[in-house]
Amino acid sequence: MTFIPEWPIILQFAIATFVLSITPGPDMTLFVGRALSEGKAAGFACLSGANCGIVVHTTMVALGLSALIIASPTAFFVLKIVGAGYLVWLAFQAIRKGSAFSPEKKSGPSHTLFQNWLTGIGINLLNPKIILFFMTFLPQFVLANDPHAPGKLFFLGLLFIPLSLPVVTPMILAADRFAGLLKKNPTVTRVTDWLFAGVFSAFAAKILMAQAK
């Protein structure tokens, strides 16, 4: 099937997805926070909404990048260079500011599962960093002159969801323990920050080296 990348590419993508999934961020804060305050079903409803948002972003990126590749390989080259700079900036921000993870167990009226789903998809779709992230992350795994680039971009974008579930699901199921670990052990949080920075720096270097060939 032409839309499936080679196994070495899928393996690299899987490793990157795993490291990125264990890095605390706004989405994870929502999942764990709602699980703490309203129960695990609420956490999974938010997760489902966020995953729907990823499908939308993936579709937009796959179609947009495909059009860009067809229209101008030079523009795609520039996009990847800009992407490398963006990844370096993300790495710097992770080290300088740390993770945005501070879930608190709050009392108050509960939301319906549909409301939690809407919150999940809203946080995903309304965050401009998400689409910018996918625009810089996915292109690393597809060649600019690949005629099957649209299918491969879409495949990898959707693959992000099942690959991240084994990481995110246990965090929701063990929300109390997970949140307590990060709050009581700031060293653990900083380690994830450095993992985040390391992964993005490595991929930025990969982009630049690939373009130099």
C-alpha positions as MATLAB code, in Angstrom:
seq = 'MTFIPEWPIILQFAIATFVLSITPGPDMTLFVGRALSEGKAAGFACLSGANCGIVVHTTMVALGLSALIIASPTAFFVLKIVGAGYLVWLAFQAIRKGSAFSPEKKSGPSHTLFQNWLTGIGINLLNPKIILFFMTFLPQFVLANDPHAPGKLFFLGLLFIPLSLPVVTPMILAADRFAGLLKKNPTVTRVTDWLFAGVFSAFAAKILMAQAK';
ca = [
       0.000    0.000    0.000;
       1.566    3.228   -1.203;
       0.254    5.380    1.687;
       2.182    3.381    4.318;
       5.774    4.574    4.897;
       8.677    2.141    5.221;
       9.059    0.339    8.564;
      12.195    2.274    9.639;
      10.225    5.516    9.203;
       7.273    4.145   11.193;
       9.636    3.019   13.965;
      11.223    6.479   14.182;
       7.786    8.053   14.257;
       6.630    5.667   16.993;
       9.631    6.494   19.189;
       9.097   10.222   18.735;
       5.376    9.879   19.480;
       6.114    7.975   22.691;
       8.521   10.601   23.993;
       6.174   13.432   23.053;
       3.209   11.663   24.659;
       4.877   11.460   28.064;
       5.649   15.188   27.974;
       3.075   17.138   30.047;
       1.172   19.827   28.204;
      -2.241   21.555   27.997;
      -4.060   18.491   26.613;
      -2.693   16.179   29.284;
      -3.524   18.768   31.945;
      -7.150   18.710   30.758;
      -7.387   14.890   30.643;
      -5.895   14.315   34.077;
      -7.572   17.370   35.627;
     -11.048   16.277   34.520;
     -10.333   12.696   35.628;
      -9.403   14.036   39.055;
     -12.432   16.312   39.407;
     -15.185   14.428   37.568;
     -14.031   10.856   37.149;
     -12.227    8.781   34.556;
     -15.149    8.865   32.071;
     -14.811   12.651   31.893;
     -11.079   12.321   31.271;
     -11.635    9.868   28.436;
     -14.367   12.077   26.934;
     -11.868   14.953   26.793;
      -9.273   12.609   25.269;
     -11.773   11.523   22.605;
     -12.481   15.146   21.722;
      -8.779   15.971   21.452;
      -8.227   12.976   19.176;
     -11.019   14.198   16.904;
      -9.196   17.502   16.760;
      -6.022   15.699   15.712;
      -7.940   14.094   12.825;
      -9.040   17.550   11.662;
      -5.535   18.992   11.943;
      -4.032   15.977   10.187;
      -6.462   16.333    7.285;
      -5.717   20.055    6.953;
      -1.966   19.513    7.094;
      -1.997   16.578    4.659;
      -4.042   18.482    2.089;
      -2.208   21.765    2.592;
       1.290   20.317    2.469;
       0.368   18.181   -0.516;
      -0.740   21.254   -2.440;
       2.441   23.040   -1.411;
       4.631   20.134   -2.552;
       2.918   20.046   -5.952;
       2.975   23.827   -6.382;
       6.502   24.575   -5.216;
       9.192   22.183   -3.928;
      11.200   25.298   -3.021;
       8.403   26.522   -0.761;
       8.305   23.118    0.881;
      12.062   23.366    1.412;
      11.590   26.741    3.123;
       8.806   25.305    5.280;
      11.113   22.591    6.549;
      13.845   25.107    7.355;
      11.338   27.257    9.250;
      10.118   24.081   10.937;
      13.618   23.302   12.169;
      13.829   26.757   13.729;
      10.424   26.297   15.350;
      11.472   22.966   16.850;
      14.598   24.552   18.318;
      12.417   27.300   19.802;
      10.114   24.692   21.379;
      13.137   22.941   22.878;
      14.355   26.232   24.345;
      10.918   27.019   25.769;
      10.659   23.587   27.403;
      13.952   24.118   29.228;
      13.359   27.773   30.101;
       9.717   27.672   31.190;
       9.102   24.009   31.927;
       5.929   22.024   31.404;
       2.478   23.543   31.633;
       1.106   20.858   33.923;
      -0.770   21.802   37.085;
      -3.995   19.773   37.417;
      -5.999   20.460   40.550;
      -8.910   18.522   41.952;
     -11.674   21.129   42.041;
     -15.164   20.857   43.414;
     -18.085   22.167   41.397;
     -20.788   21.144   38.928;
     -19.915   18.253   36.677;
     -19.989   18.434   32.896;
     -21.781   15.955   30.654;
     -19.661   13.602   28.586;
     -20.605   15.589   25.489;
     -19.510   18.828   27.144;
     -16.201   17.228   28.081;
     -15.818   15.992   24.489;
     -16.452   19.526   23.219;
     -13.886   20.886   25.660;
     -11.318   18.372   24.409;
     -11.849   19.135   20.729;
     -12.040   22.867   21.442;
      -8.715   22.974   23.288;
      -7.158   21.071   20.394;
      -8.667   23.007   17.481;
      -8.293   26.467   19.016;
      -4.627   26.025   19.879;
      -2.564   27.434   16.965;
       0.524   25.614   18.249;
      -1.081   22.238   17.452;
      -1.343   22.757   13.696;
       2.064   24.430   13.610;
       3.467   21.442   15.460;
       1.998   18.976   12.979;
       3.206   21.077   10.044;
       6.778   20.853   11.341;
       6.653   17.329   12.762;
       5.024   15.266   10.020;
       7.044   16.539    7.004;
      10.241   15.078    8.470;
       8.982   11.606    7.634;
       7.965   12.261    4.012;
      10.167   13.204    1.053;
       9.203   16.383   -0.775;
       9.275   14.599   -4.155;
       7.273   11.572   -2.950;
       4.178   11.241   -5.177;
       2.423    9.449   -2.313;
       3.166   12.193    0.237;
      -0.526   13.086    0.901;
      -1.437    9.524    1.894;
       1.680    9.096    4.011;
       1.121   12.377    5.853;
      -2.466   11.381    6.583;
      -1.443    7.881    7.673;
       1.223    9.148   10.066;
      -1.041   11.841   11.478;
      -3.728    9.290   12.303;
      -1.121    6.823   13.568;
      -0.222    9.385   16.233;
      -3.529    8.608   17.995;
      -3.172    4.826   18.611;
       0.532    5.206   19.347;
      -0.163    7.764   22.079;
      -3.065    5.888   23.700;
      -0.881    3.357   25.611;
       0.821    6.338   27.250;
      -2.137    8.651   27.879;
      -4.678    5.989   28.943;
      -2.767    4.796   32.052;
      -2.273    8.430   33.064;
      -6.037    8.988   33.082;
      -6.689    5.689   34.874;
      -4.138    6.589   37.522;
      -4.819   10.328   37.538;
      -4.332   10.787   41.285;
      -1.004    9.002   41.354;
       0.274   10.621   38.167;
      -0.598   14.182   39.223;
       0.831   13.549   42.694;
       4.077   12.237   41.230;
       4.668   15.360   39.173;
       3.652   17.715   41.963;
       5.719   16.062   44.677;
       8.705   15.295   42.459;
       9.615   18.341   40.375;
      12.706   16.472   39.195;
      10.474   14.078   37.253;
       8.773   17.006   35.535;
      12.123   18.561   34.622;
      13.323   15.254   33.189;
      10.308   15.230   30.853;
      11.098   18.823   29.912;
      14.636   17.844   28.923;
      13.328   14.798   27.014;
      10.981   17.129   25.158;
      13.818   19.527   24.355;
      16.113   16.705   23.282;
      13.596   15.152   20.901;
      12.796   18.434   19.170;
      16.455   19.403   18.910;
      17.265   16.036   17.345;
      14.517   16.386   14.764;
      15.556   19.943   13.969;
      19.081   18.675   13.293;
      17.648   15.871   11.164;
      15.764   18.385    8.998;
      18.821   20.577    8.473;
      21.131   17.646    7.653;
      18.632   16.222    5.203;
      18.393   19.538    3.358;
      22.199   19.810    3.160;
      22.499   16.599    1.131;
];
